[in-house]
Amino acid sequence: MEIEERMQRAEESLKEQFASIDAISLFNTEKVLAAFREEEIALRHFNPSTGYGYGDEGREKLGRIYARAFGAEEAIVSPALLSGTHALTVALFGVLRPRDNILFITGKPYDTIQGVIWGEGNGSLKDFGVGYEVVPLDKDGKVDFPAVERALLKGNFRMVYIQRSRGYELRDAFSVDEIGKMCAFLRERGFEGCIFVDNCYGEFVERKEPTEVGADLIVGSLIKNPGGGLAPTGGYIAGKASYISQCANRLTAPSVGGEIGSYAYGYQQYFQGFFLAPHVVAQALKGGLLIGKCMEDLGFENFPKLQKPLADITRAIRFNTERELTDFIQSVQEVSPVDSFVKLEAWDMPGYDDKVIMAAGTFVAGASIELSADAPIREPYTAYFQGGLTYEHCKLACRAILKKLASS
């Protein structure tokens, strides 16, 4: 079958899913617009600030619109949060104290967070006397609720940690509904501590966020979904006011908390990116489905299965050989607007156990809301594809991938 015909048939088969994604995008755009209007956002809120940033209206209003849109009491949104991992670290160290314990109920956390939790001699939580227990997922990649209940009965936990996205695992991302059931289960079993959700890659994929179904804190990166492709850096922490205050004390200092923080370059990109984010997320979701469908038609297994509702923007595609894997990643780089000419090589990326090959020909360096793909070089050979600011760019990437694999 010709490539164009294959893509056209894939689009036809995905019409209902595309319509559902568009409806969610409209709902979330209305929600974000309402937050802007309720907070009376004005041009002055885009202005830069310097020094301590006392009374920085832009910083304060940015946090308020995130809190409103995410159904949270308060939020920190800051360019001083350098990545998703950094935002997660600030939140963890903000809430946890020596002799506290964390219970991970969605299996081992993502590679870069493992060093934050149990690293040796690197300033990890373990170094500061914070303990942890990991409950593996069951054979279907779901939370093992009986094992969680047993852990709660024998342990004294200050925090329960939920990772929404798959990381480098071959499980589906957890939906907001599933996270809501986790939160209800924990409260019904008497857990009174902080329910903490790594929300990276999940924002605006569904109509609700985890803070609307029982989570106390959610954390993410602005160069993923909520930055809308415009935020040049940054992260957010949103949730209950008491926990946000603790996180602000960690981000700055206990004596000043969220009262300081300047940004000399202005906030327009952050506000505008958040406004565009629901639409951009929808573009990425549709692009991922198209590529996933075409790859499935060629016999390559996809996660999540194409018939399942989506809970984040990532798609895992399993290959038979390392060559197929690297050809896929290279194809994404070659169709990128930036550094399309670069020949990719796997390297020892900081925070990862295996060499990683990454396609990220992006306007914002490393932004995974833009068209990108990466993979650890290990069996089973699995590429993790995400992003795409426009569906058109995703279609061009799909065509390039199919051509590359056909010639391999």
ZAMARGU-4260 file (C-alpha; in steps of 0.2 Angstrom, whole numbers, plus 5000, padded with zeros to 4 digits):
<rodrens>
0) 5000/5000/5000 | 5006/5018/4996 | 5011/5029/5010 | 4998/5042/5007 | 4984/5029/5005
5) 4990/5021/5022 | 4989/5038/5031 | 4972/5042/5023 | 4965/5026/5029 | 4972/5029/5046
10) 4964/5046/5047 | 4947/5039/5042 | 4948/5025/5055 | 4952/5038/5069 | 4938/5051/5065
15) 4928/5047/5081 | 4944/5048/5092 | 4949/5065/5084 | 4931/5072/5087 | 4932/5067/5105
20) 4949/5075/5107 | 4943/5091/5099 | 4928/5091/5111 | 4940/5090/5126 | 4951/5104/5119
25) 4935/5115/5117 | 4930/5111/5135 | 4948/5115/5142 | 4950/5130/5132 | 4934/5137/5139
30) 4940/5132/5157 | 4957/5142/5154 | 4948/5157/5146 | 4937/5158/5161 | 4952/5158/5173
35) 4960/5172/5163 | 4943/5182/5164 | 4940/5179/5182 | 4958/5184/5187 | 4956/5200/5175
40) 4972/5197/5166 | 4979/5213/5159 | 4994/5219/5149 | 5003/5225/5164 | 5004/5207/5170
45) 5016/5203/5156 | 5028/5216/5163 | 5046/5210/5168 | 5052/5212/5186 | 5069/5213/5194
50) 5077/5211/5211 | 5067/5203/5224 | 5051/5204/5214 | 5040/5210/5229 | 5023/5213/5223
55) 5026/5205/5206 | 5008/5205/5199 | 5013/5194/5184 | 5020/5180/5195 | 5005/5181/5207
60) 4992/5181/5193 | 5001/5167/5183 | 4999/5156/5199 | 4981/5161/5201 | 4976/5156/5183
65) 4984/5139/5185 | 4976/5136/5202 | 4959/5140/5194 | 4961/5130/5179 | 4967/5115/5188
70) 4954/5116/5202 | 4968/5119/5215 | 4968/5131/5230 | 4985/5139/5225 | 4999/5136/5213
75) 5017/5141/5210 | 5022/5144/5192 | 5040/5149/5190 | 5054/5150/5178 | 5066/5146/5193
80) 5059/5128/5192 | 5071/5122/5178 | 5063/5105/5173 | 5049/5093/5178 | 5062/5084/5189
85) 5067/5100/5198 | 5049/5105/5201 | 5045/5087/5208 | 5061/5089/5219 | 5056/5106/5226
90) 5039/5099/5230 | 5046/5083/5238 | 5059/5092/5249 | 5046/5106/5253 | 5033/5094/5261
95) 5044/5080/5268 | 5055/5080/5284 | 5068/5068/5291 | 5060/5052/5297 | 5045/5054/5285
100) 5041/5040/5273 | 5035/5040/5255 | 5024/5026/5248 | 5025/5024/5229 | 5010/5015/5223
105) 5013/5016/5204 | 5029/5006/5204 | 5046/5013/5203 | 5047/5031/5198 | 5054/5038/5182
110) 5073/5037/5180 | 5078/5054/5185 | 5067/5054/5201 | 5075/5038/5207 | 5091/5048/5211
115) 5081/5061/5220 | 5073/5048/5231 | 5086/5035/5235 | 5103/5041/5228 | 5118/5038/5239
120) 5128/5054/5245 | 5121/5065/5232 | 5109/5075/5243 | 5094/5064/5240 | 5079/5062/5252
125) 5087/5046/5258 | 5102/5056/5263 | 5091/5067/5273 | 5083/5052/5282 | 5067/5051/5272
130) 5062/5033/5269 | 5052/5025/5255 | 5043/5009/5250 | 5038/5004/5232 | 5023/4994/5228
135) 5025/4986/5211 | 5011/4987/5198 | 5001/4971/5195 | 5003/4960/5180 | 4991/4971/5170
140) 5001/4987/5174 | 4988/4993/5186 | 4989/4998/5205 | 4990/4982/5216 | 4977/4989/5229
145) 4978/4974/5241 | 4997/4976/5241 | 4995/4995/5244 | 4983/4991/5259 | 4995/4980/5266
150) 5009/4993/5265 | 4998/5006/5273 | 4994/4994/5288 | 5012/4991/5292 | 5020/5008/5287
155) 5019/5026/5293 | 5018/5036/5277 | 5018/5055/5276 | 5016/5055/5257 | 5009/5043/5244
160) 5017/5046/5226 | 5007/5043/5210 | 5016/5044/5193 | 5003/5047/5180 | 5013/5044/5164
165) 5023/5028/5160 | 5041/5035/5160 | 5051/5021/5151 | 5039/5007/5156 | 5027/4998/5145
170) 5011/5002/5154 | 4997/5014/5150 | 4997/5031/5158 | 4984/5032/5173 | 4968/5042/5169
175) 4961/5055/5180 | 4947/5043/5184 | 4959/5030/5190 | 4969/5043/5200 | 4953/5048/5208
180) 4949/5030/5213 | 4967/5029/5220 | 4964/5044/5231 | 4947/5038/5237 | 4955/5021/5241
185) 4968/5029/5251 | 4957/5040/5261 | 4945/5026/5265 | 4959/5016/5272 | 4963/5031/5284
190) 4978/5039/5275 | 4978/5057/5280 | 4995/5063/5272 | 4999/5071/5256 | 4993/5062/5240
195) 5006/5068/5227 | 5004/5066/5208 | 5018/5068/5195 | 5007/5075/5182 | 5020/5077/5168
200) 5013/5074/5150 | 4995/5073/5157 | 4989/5091/5158 | 4973/5095/5147 | 4972/5077/5140
205) 4956/5075/5149 | 4943/5087/5156 | 4949/5086/5174 | 4966/5086/5183 | 4971/5075/5198
210) 4968/5090/5210 | 4949/5089/5205 | 4948/5071/5211 | 4957/5071/5227 | 4976/5074/5224
215) 4984/5086/5236 | 4998/5091/5225 | 5001/5090/5206 | 5018/5094/5198 | 5023/5097/5180
220) 5035/5105/5167 | 5031/5120/5157 | 5041/5114/5142 | 5028/5100/5141 | 5009/5102/5140
225) 5005/5118/5150 | 5018/5129/5142 | 5009/5127/5125 | 5025/5127/5116 | 5029/5145/5120
230) 5036/5144/5138 | 5055/5144/5137 | 5057/5135/5153 | 5049/5133/5170 | 5038/5122/5180
235) 5022/5122/5191 | 5016/5115/5208 | 4998/5116/5211 | 4986/5110/5225 | 4982/5113/5243
240) 4987/5130/5250 | 4996/5123/5265 | 5007/5112/5255 | 5010/5125/5242 | 5016/5137/5256
245) 5029/5123/5261 | 5034/5121/5243 | 5037/5140/5241 | 5048/5140/5257 | 5059/5127/5249
250) 5059/5136/5232 | 5065/5152/5240 | 5067/5153/5259 | 5057/5149/5274 | 5057/5168/5279
255) 5050/5174/5262 | 5041/5159/5254 | 5030/5165/5239 | 5032/5183/5242 | 5048/5185/5231
260) 5053/5180/5214 | 5057/5191/5199 | 5058/5188/5181 | 5067/5201/5170 | 5061/5194/5153
265) 5042/5196/5156 | 5028/5184/5157 | 5019/5185/5141 | 5025/5168/5134 | 5019/5160/5150
270) 5002/5167/5149 | 5000/5165/5131 | 5007/5147/5131 | 4995/5142/5144 | 4980/5149/5134
275) 4985/5139/5119 | 4990/5123/5129 | 4973/5114/5127 | 4973/5116/5108 | 4992/5111/5107
280) 4989/5096/5117 | 4975/5091/5106 | 4986/5093/5091 | 4999/5081/5099 | 4986/5068/5104
285) 4979/5067/5086 | 4997/5066/5079 | 5002/5053/5090 | 4986/5042/5086 | 4990/5044/5067
290) 5008/5038/5069 | 5002/5025/5081 | 4989/5018/5069 | 5001/5018/5054 | 5014/5009/5064
295) 5002/4996/5070 | 4996/4993/5052 | 5015/4989/5049 | 5015/4976/5063 | 5023/4987/5077
300) 5015/4986/5094 | 5009/5002/5102 | 5005/5007/5120 | 4992/5013/5124 | 4981/5002/5112
305) 4973/5013/5099 | 4956/5009/5105 | 4959/5015/5123 | 4955/5033/5130 | 4971/5043/5131
310) 4978/5049/5148 | 4994/5058/5142 | 5003/5063/5126 | 5016/5050/5125 | 5015/5034/5114
315) 5027/5019/5116 | 5031/5009/5100 | 5040/4993/5101 | 5053/4988/5088 | 5061/4971/5083
320) 5079/4978/5081 | 5090/4992/5087 | 5091/4998/5069 | 5072/5000/5067 | 5072/5009/5084
325) 5086/5022/5079 | 5079/5024/5061 | 5062/5029/5069 | 5071/5042/5081 | 5082/5048/5067
330) 5066/5051/5056 | 5059/5062/5069 | 5075/5073/5070 | 5076/5074/5051 | 5058/5081/5049
335) 5061/5094/5063 | 5062/5113/5060 | 5078/5114/5071 | 5094/5104/5068 | 5086/5093/5055
340) 5103/5089/5048 | 5110/5081/5064 | 5115/5063/5065 | 5109/5056/5081 | 5119/5046/5093
345) 5115/5037/5109 | 5124/5045/5124 | 5125/5044/5143 | 5111/5056/5147 | 5112/5062/5165
350) 5100/5053/5177 | 5097/5038/5166 | 5103/5020/5168 | 5106/5016/5149 | 5112/5026/5135
355) 5098/5037/5127 | 5095/5042/5109 | 5084/5058/5108 | 5076/5067/5093 | 5072/5085/5099
360) 5074/5097/5085 | 5064/5110/5094 | 5062/5129/5096 | 5063/5127/5115 | 5078/5115/5119
365) 5072/5098/5124 | 5053/5103/5124 | 5043/5087/5123 | 5027/5096/5119 | 5036/5099/5102
370) 5038/5085/5090 | 5051/5073/5099 | 5055/5055/5102 | 5067/5046/5113 | 5072/5029/5119
375) 5084/5020/5130 | 5095/5008/5121 | 5090/4992/5128 | 5078/4977/5125 | 5064/4977/5121
380) 5068/4991/5109 | 5054/5004/5113 | 5053/5022/5106 | 5043/5035/5116 | 5035/5047/5105
385) 5027/5063/5110 | 5022/5081/5106 | 5019/5090/5090 | 5013/5109/5090 | 5003/5106/5075
390) 4994/5091/5067 | 5001/5095/5050 | 5019/5093/5057 | 5014/5076/5064 | 5008/5071/5047
395) 5024/5076/5039 | 5033/5066/5052 | 5022/5051/5050 | 5026/5051/5031 | 5045/5053/5034
400) 5045/5038/5047 | 5035/5027/5035 | 5048/5031/5021 | 5063/5028/5032 | 5056/5011/5038
405) 5052/5006/5021 | 5069/5009/5015 | 5078/5000/5030
</rodrens>
